[in-house]
Amino acid sequence: MDRSDRIAEANTRVDDYIARAIKALPSQATLKLTLQELHGDCSDPTDNGPKNRVVANRSYEVLGLAQQHSATRTPQTSPPHRASRPRQ
């Protein structure tokens, strides 16, 4: 497989993953592309895999979701209060 075939395969996989993720979101959700890398180099992988691999990346912002569907949660600022027994 030559480099252009590997690049095409990497981008096809990314696009397939994104399509599956979109189907899992509520219908009102839309994606805004924020970053795209069509053919990054992965010639020195750390997982002992084959050399001369390529990577493809996409980053999106999900828009159109109500606050309740947001991944952002308000952190709890204090632990729940527990009633204590008076000391004897």
C-alpha positions as CSV (number, residue, x, y, z in Angstrom):
1,M,0.0,0.0,0.0
2,D,1.5,3.3,-1.0
3,R,1.3,6.6,1.0
4,S,-1.6,8.0,-0.9
5,D,-3.6,4.8,-0.2
6,R,-2.8,5.0,3.5
7,I,-3.8,8.6,3.7
8,A,-7.1,7.8,1.9
9,E,-7.8,4.9,4.3
10,A,-7.0,7.0,7.4
11,N,-9.4,9.7,6.3
12,T,-12.1,7.2,5.4
13,R,-11.8,5.8,8.9
14,V,-12.0,9.2,10.6
15,D,-15.1,10.1,8.5
16,D,-16.8,6.8,9.4
17,Y,-16.1,7.4,13.1
18,I,-17.6,10.9,12.9
19,A,-20.7,9.7,11.0
20,R,-21.3,7.1,13.8
21,A,-20.8,9.7,16.5
22,I,-23.3,12.1,14.8
23,K,-25.9,9.3,14.8
24,A,-25.6,9.0,18.6
25,L,-26.3,12.7,19.1
26,P,-29.8,14.2,19.4
27,S,-31.1,15.3,16.0
28,Q,-30.8,19.1,16.8
29,A,-27.0,18.7,17.3
30,T,-24.7,20.1,14.6
31,L,-20.9,19.9,14.3
32,K,-18.6,22.8,13.6
33,L,-15.2,21.7,12.3
34,T,-12.4,23.3,14.4
35,L,-9.3,21.4,13.4
36,Q,-8.4,19.1,10.5
37,E,-5.3,17.2,9.7
38,L,-5.6,15.2,6.5
39,H,-2.2,13.4,6.5
40,G,0.0,13.7,9.6
41,D,3.2,11.7,9.9
42,C,3.4,8.8,12.2
43,S,6.8,7.5,11.1
44,D,8.1,6.9,14.6
45,P,5.2,5.2,16.4
46,T,5.6,4.4,20.1
47,D,3.5,1.2,20.0
48,N,6.0,-0.8,18.1
49,G,3.7,-0.8,15.0
50,P,4.8,-0.6,11.4
51,K,6.8,2.4,10.3
52,N,5.5,4.9,7.7
53,R,2.0,5.1,9.0
54,V,-0.1,8.2,8.6
55,V,-2.7,9.8,10.9
56,A,-5.8,11.8,10.1
57,N,-7.5,14.0,12.7
58,R,-10.7,16.1,13.0
59,S,-11.9,18.2,15.9
60,Y,-15.4,19.4,16.1
61,E,-17.4,21.6,18.4
62,V,-20.9,20.2,19.1
63,L,-23.6,22.9,18.8
64,G,-27.3,23.0,19.3
65,L,-27.5,20.9,22.5
66,A,-29.5,22.0,25.5
67,Q,-27.4,22.6,28.7
68,Q,-28.6,19.3,30.2
69,H,-26.8,17.4,27.3
70,S,-23.6,19.3,27.8
71,A,-20.5,17.4,28.8
72,T,-19.6,20.3,31.1
73,R,-20.7,19.8,34.6
74,T,-20.7,22.2,37.5
75,P,-18.3,20.9,40.0
76,Q,-19.5,20.3,43.5
77,T,-17.8,23.0,45.7
78,S,-18.3,21.4,49.1
79,P,-19.0,17.9,50.3
80,P,-22.6,17.1,51.4
81,H,-23.3,18.1,55.0
82,R,-23.8,15.3,57.4
83,A,-25.5,15.7,60.7
84,S,-23.2,14.8,63.5
85,R,-24.0,13.4,66.8
86,P,-23.3,15.5,69.8
87,R,-20.3,14.3,71.8
88,Q,-21.0,12.9,75.2
